[in-house]
Structures are given as structure tokens and as C-alpha cells.
Amino acid sequence: MLILAGGLITAAIPWPSAAGDLQLQTLPMTLQVPALLLTALVCGPRSAMLAATAYLSVGLFQLPVFQGGGGVGYLLDPGFGYLAGFVPAAWLTGRLARQGGMDDPASLFGASVIGLVVLQLCGLANLLLGAVAGRWATGLGQLLLSYSFAPLPGQLLLCCAVALAAAVLRRWLRLSP
């Protein structure tokens, strides 16, 4: 449910305005990736993989919950490689979170960044293979910019928030590795 809800909410961060007060600045992404990483850090690899698989199944076969819609036709979308990366990213992030010494936010941040790297690599592989096969109408450079490079700084920033939230939740739920 967290990943589903995260896919429906646009990410935003507080940012100082010209008047000196804080305003919400939207980021070019939804909260589905941070929700996935938080699930993996708190619940572990098995639960995170089940959540990622359920999210993909719901998006492919029932509801348009992905950022760009959904349905079986989404398998041919350039962004599907990033969604397919949810499963290995969930497993690896969850595995790392279950190791000893993963009680502090810095370690949890590192695990979430590694999960984000796995997700990015899966998406990049899909974009490159699709470009070689001539599947994309848009140029590879534009696809890389819109799918990988533009959202990456915001995703890294949200990894900080995910690590802090996971540290608090893990202590609250007493889930020390």
C-alpha cells in the first residue's frame, strides 16, 4: 500500500522563497521509489520483494498506478525498466538492512542509495537495449535525461529522508538486525 500511495503523490521539499519563508518545491517524480526503499529498509527483503511484485502486478493487470499510467502495454514503455528494477532493488536493500550495524541513518542511507543504483541500472539497461533495437521514437539522450538524470538528485535527497524515517521506524518497531 505504501508503494501504491507513493506512486500517487508528487514529491516536494521545503525551499526558501524570495520573501524568506519556506514554500514547497515540487520535484519531477513521485514517492513510489522512496516508498519502496522504506519498505525494504524496515520490512526486509522478502516483504519488500512481495510488495514490489504486488505493485507491478496491480499496475500491469488492474490499475494505472504507474507514473505514466499502467496496463500490459506499459511493458513497451521506456520507463518500464525502472519499474522492473523495483524487485532486485527491494531485495538488495532489504538484505543490506538486515545486516549487523545497520542501526544508524548513515548506514541506512547507504543501503537505500545502493538500492537506487540497482533501480537506475535496470532502467538504463532497458533504455540502452531499446535504443539498440530501435524501439524508442525519442532519442536516447532525451530518454536518459528525463528518466535517469533529471529525477536522480531528488531521489538522492529523498534517500536521506527515507534513511531517517527507517531509523525511527526500526527503533520504534524494535527491528534491530
C-alpha positions in Angstrom: 0.0 0.0 0.0 2.9 2.4 0.8 4.3 2.0 -2.8 0.8 2.4 -4.3 0.2 5.6 -2.3 3.7 6.8 -3.0 3.0 6.5 -6.7 0.1 8.8 -6.4 1.9 11.6 -4.5 4.3 14.0 -6.2 7.5 14.6 -4.2 8.1 18.0 -2.8 10.7 19.6 -0.5 10.6 22.8 1.6 12.6 25.5 -0.1 13.3 29.1 0.9 11.4 31.7 -1.2 12.5 35.2 -2.2 10.4 36.5 0.8 12.4 34.4 3.2 9.7 31.9 4.1 9.6 28.2 3.2 7.5 27.0 0.3 7.1 23.5 -1.1 9.1 23.0 -4.3 7.8 20.0 -6.3 10.3 17.5 -7.6 10.0 15.8 -11.0 9.0 12.4 -9.5 6.5 10.6 -7.3 7.2 9.0 -4.0 7.0 5.4 -5.2 10.8 4.8 -5.2 11.2 6.2 -1.6 8.2 4.1 -0.5 9.9 1.0 -2.0 13.2 1.8 -0.3 11.5 2.5 3.1 9.6 -0.8 2.8 12.9 -2.6 2.2 14.7 -0.9 5.0 12.0 -1.5 7.6 10.4 -4.8 6.5 13.4 -6.7 4.9 14.0 -8.4 1.6 11.1 -10.8 1.4 8.4 -8.3 2.3 9.8 -5.7 0.1 10.0 -8.1 -2.9 6.4 -9.2 -2.3 5.4 -5.5 -2.1 7.3 -4.7 -5.3 5.8 -7.7 -7.2 2.3 -6.8 -6.0 2.8 -3.2 -7.1 4.0 -4.3 -10.6 1.1 -6.8 -10.9 -1.5 -4.3 -9.9 -0.1 -1.8 -12.4 0.3 -4.2 -15.2 -3.0 -6.0 -14.9 -5.5 -3.9 -13.0 -5.0 -0.2 -12.2 -3.0 2.6 -13.9 -0.8 3.2 -10.8 2.5 3.9 -12.5 3.6 7.4 -13.0 2.8 7.3 -16.7 -0.3 5.0 -16.4 -0.3 1.3 -16.5 -1.6 -1.8 -18.3 0.2 -4.6 -20.1 1.2 -2.1 -22.9 3.4 -0.4 -20.3 5.9 -3.3 -20.8 6.9 -1.5 -24.0 7.3 1.9 -22.3 10.9 3.3 -21.9 10.3 3.7 -18.2 9.4 0.0 -17.6 13.0 -1.0 -16.9 13.0 1.3 -13.8 9.8 -0.4 -12.6 11.3 -3.9 -13.3 14.3 -2.8 -11.2 12.0 -2.5 -8.1 12.3 -6.2 -7.4 16.1 -6.5 -7.3 16.4 -3.1 -5.6 13.9 -4.2 -2.9 15.7 -7.5 -2.3 19.2 -6.0 -2.1 18.2 -3.0 0.0 16.3 -5.3 2.4 19.2 -7.7 2.6 21.6 -4.9 3.4 19.2 -3.5 6.0 19.2 -6.9 7.8 23.0 -7.0 8.3 24.6 -6.1 11.6 25.5 -2.5 12.2 22.5 -1.1 10.3 21.1 0.9 13.2 22.2 4.4 12.2 20.8 6.6 9.5 24.1 6.8 7.6 24.2 3.1 7.1 20.5 3.0 6.1 21.2 5.9 3.7 24.0 3.8 2.1 21.7 0.8 1.7 19.0 3.0 0.1 21.5 4.6 -2.3 22.7 1.1 -3.4 19.0 0.1 -4.0 18.6 3.3 -6.0 21.7 2.4 -8.1 20.3 -1.1 -8.8 17.0 0.5 -9.9 18.8 3.0 -12.1 21.0 0.3 -13.7 17.9 -1.8 -14.6 16.3 1.3 -16.2 19.4 2.2 -18.1 19.8 -1.3 -19.4 16.2 -1.2 -20.7 16.8 2.2 -22.3 20.0 1.1 -24.0 18.6 -2.2 -25.2 15.5 -0.4 -26.6 17.7 2.1 -28.3 19.8 -0.6 -29.9 16.6 -2.4 -31.0 15.1 0.8 -32.3 12.1 0.7 -30.0 12.0 4.3 -28.9 10.7 7.2 -31.0 12.6 9.6 -28.7 16.3 9.9 -28.8 18.4 8.1 -26.3 19.9 11.3 -24.9 16.4 12.8 -24.2 15.3 9.5 -22.6 18.3 9.4 -20.3 17.8 13.0 -19.3 14.1 12.6 -18.5 14.1 9.1 -16.9 17.5 9.0 -15.1 19.4 12.2 -14.8 16.6 14.7 -14.0 15.0 12.7 -11.1 18.3 11.5 -9.7 19.2 14.5 -7.5 15.7 14.5 -5.9 15.8 10.7 -5.4 19.2 11.0 -3.6 17.7 13.8 -1.4 14.7 11.6 -0.6 17.1 8.7 0.3 18.2 10.9 3.2 14.6 11.2 4.3 14.0 7.5 3.8 17.0 6.7 6.0 15.9 8.9 8.8 12.3 7.6 8.7 13.6 4.0 8.6 15.9 4.6 11.6 13.0 5.9 13.6 10.6 3.2 12.5 13.2 0.4 13.1 13.8 1.7 16.6 10.1 2.2 17.3 9.3 -1.3 16.0 12.5 -2.7 17.6 13.8 -4.2 14.4 17.5 -4.1 15.1 19.3 -6.6 12.8 
